[in-house]
Every structure is written in structure tokens, then in C-alpha cells.
Amino acid sequence: MLDAKTILEKVPKFAEALKVRHGAEWEALLQKTVTMMLSLGTNNSLNFENLSSIGNKALIGLADNDTMVSLNETVAAFKNLKHGNMYMLPGSKHPIETANVAVLSYILRNFAIQ
């Protein structure tokens, strides 16, 4: 479904939303996203060994109604970070647009000032 031509033809309102959100170059960004996702799937470059080498503090979040990533996968990734934090976003699905902005903002602000 991550094909700009198909999105333009089948779901033009979504195409317009992507253009508003990401600008005129949304199609190029979409293609880069496809490339990144395929690479992650093929090369598994976001593995536990790589996560454990991250020295910066990091925040991993999961929407409670996410169907793209499981709680077990998220917890496993979190546990492999040296300075990891994790949150569960209530009442949300995978797309960030479904998030309660006030709750997400609170979580991000608190993480930033730690």
C-alpha cells in the first residue's frame, strides 16, 4: 500500500493529508520509507545487538491498540537499550495521528527534562 500512485488513485484524501503533513516531496519521502522498511526486514539492522550499543537515552513507545508491533517486541527492544525508557500510549493505534496529543506531549516533555 506504500505506493504513491495507488494512494493518489484509491485514497486521494490520504494523499492530500500526506502532502499537508510532509510537504510537496511527500512521494519521495514515501519511497524512502518503503526502502527503509524493506531494508529493516531484509537486513534486520534494528536488532538487539545494535540496540544494546546505543549509549544515548532513548524513549520507546507503543500504542495500546497497535497492530504493527507487539508489546513483547517493544519490551524486548526497551530492555536491550542501555538507557531506555518506555511508555504505552492509551487509546491509540499505530498511526501517530490517532494519539491523544495532550498525553503524548506530556510523555515527551517529561522524557526531555529527565
C-alpha positions as CSV (number, residue, x, y, z in Angstrom):
1,M,0.0,0.0,0.0
2,L,3.0,2.3,0.3
3,D,2.8,3.2,-3.4
4,A,2.2,6.9,-4.2
5,K,0.4,6.3,-7.5
6,T,-2.0,3.8,-5.8
7,I,-2.6,6.2,-2.9
8,L,-3.3,9.1,-5.3
9,E,-5.8,6.9,-7.2
10,K,-7.5,5.0,-4.4
11,V,-7.3,7.3,-1.4
12,P,-6.8,10.8,-2.6
13,K,-7.8,12.3,0.8
14,F,-5.0,10.4,2.4
15,A,-2.6,11.6,-0.4
16,E,-3.7,15.2,0.4
17,A,-3.1,14.6,4.1
18,L,0.4,13.3,3.4
19,K,1.1,16.3,1.3
20,V,-0.1,18.6,4.0
21,R,1.9,16.8,6.7
22,H,5.1,16.2,4.7
23,G,5.1,18.9,2.0
24,A,5.3,18.7,-1.8
25,E,8.0,16.0,-1.6
26,W,5.7,13.5,0.2
27,E,6.1,11.0,-2.6
28,A,9.9,10.9,-2.3
29,L,9.6,10.6,1.4
30,L,7.1,7.7,1.0
31,Q,9.6,5.9,-1.3
32,K,12.4,6.4,1.2
33,T,10.1,4.9,3.9
34,V,9.5,1.9,1.7
35,T,13.2,1.5,1.1
36,M,13.9,1.8,4.9
37,M,11.2,-0.7,5.8
38,L,12.4,-3.3,3.2
39,S,15.9,-2.9,4.5
40,L,14.9,-3.4,8.1
41,G,13.0,-6.5,7.1
42,T,15.8,-7.9,4.9
43,N,18.9,-6.9,6.9
44,N,17.3,-6.9,10.4
45,S,19.6,-3.9,11.2
46,L,17.5,-2.8,14.2
47,N,18.4,-5.9,16.2
48,F,19.1,-6.4,19.9
49,E,22.8,-6.2,19.4
50,N,22.6,-2.8,17.7
51,L,20.1,-1.6,20.3
52,S,22.4,-2.5,23.1
53,S,25.2,-0.4,21.5
54,I,23.1,2.8,21.8
55,G,24.6,4.9,24.6
56,N,22.1,7.8,24.5
57,K,19.0,7.8,26.5
58,A,16.1,6.6,24.3
59,L,12.4,6.5,24.5
60,I,10.4,3.7,23.0
61,G,6.6,4.0,22.8
62,L,3.8,1.7,21.9
63,A,0.1,2.5,21.2
64,D,-2.1,0.2,23.2
65,N,-4.1,-0.7,20.1
66,D,-1.1,-1.1,17.8
67,T,-1.3,-4.0,15.4
68,M,2.1,-3.4,13.7
69,V,4.3,-4.1,16.8
70,S,3.6,-6.2,19.8
71,L,4.0,-5.4,23.4
72,N,6.6,-8.3,23.7
73,E,8.6,-6.9,20.8
74,T,8.6,-3.4,22.3
75,V,9.5,-4.6,25.8
76,A,12.4,-6.7,24.4
77,A,13.7,-3.7,22.5
78,F,13.4,-1.5,25.5
79,K,15.3,-4.0,27.7
80,N,18.2,-4.0,25.3
81,L,18.8,-0.3,25.5
82,K,21.4,0.9,28.0
83,H,19.4,4.0,28.9
84,G,16.0,3.1,27.7
85,N,12.6,4.3,28.8
86,M,9.3,3.0,27.6
87,Y,5.7,4.2,27.5
88,M,2.3,2.9,26.5
89,L,0.1,5.4,24.7
90,P,-3.6,4.8,25.7
91,G,-6.4,4.9,23.2
92,S,-4.2,4.9,20.1
93,K,-3.3,2.8,17.1
94,H,0.0,2.7,15.1
95,P,-0.5,6.0,13.1
96,I,0.7,8.9,15.2
97,E,-2.4,10.8,14.2
98,T,-4.5,8.6,16.5
99,A,-2.6,9.7,19.5
100,N,-4.0,11.9,22.2
101,V,-1.8,14.9,21.7
102,A,-2.0,16.1,25.3
103,V,-0.9,12.7,26.6
104,L,1.9,12.3,24.1
105,S,3.1,15.8,24.7
106,Y,3.2,15.2,28.4
107,I,5.2,12.0,27.9
108,L,7.7,13.6,25.5
109,R,8.2,16.7,27.7
110,N,8.9,14.6,30.8
111,F,11.4,12.5,28.9
112,A,13.1,15.6,27.6
113,I,13.6,17.1,31.0
114,Q,14.9,13.9,32.7
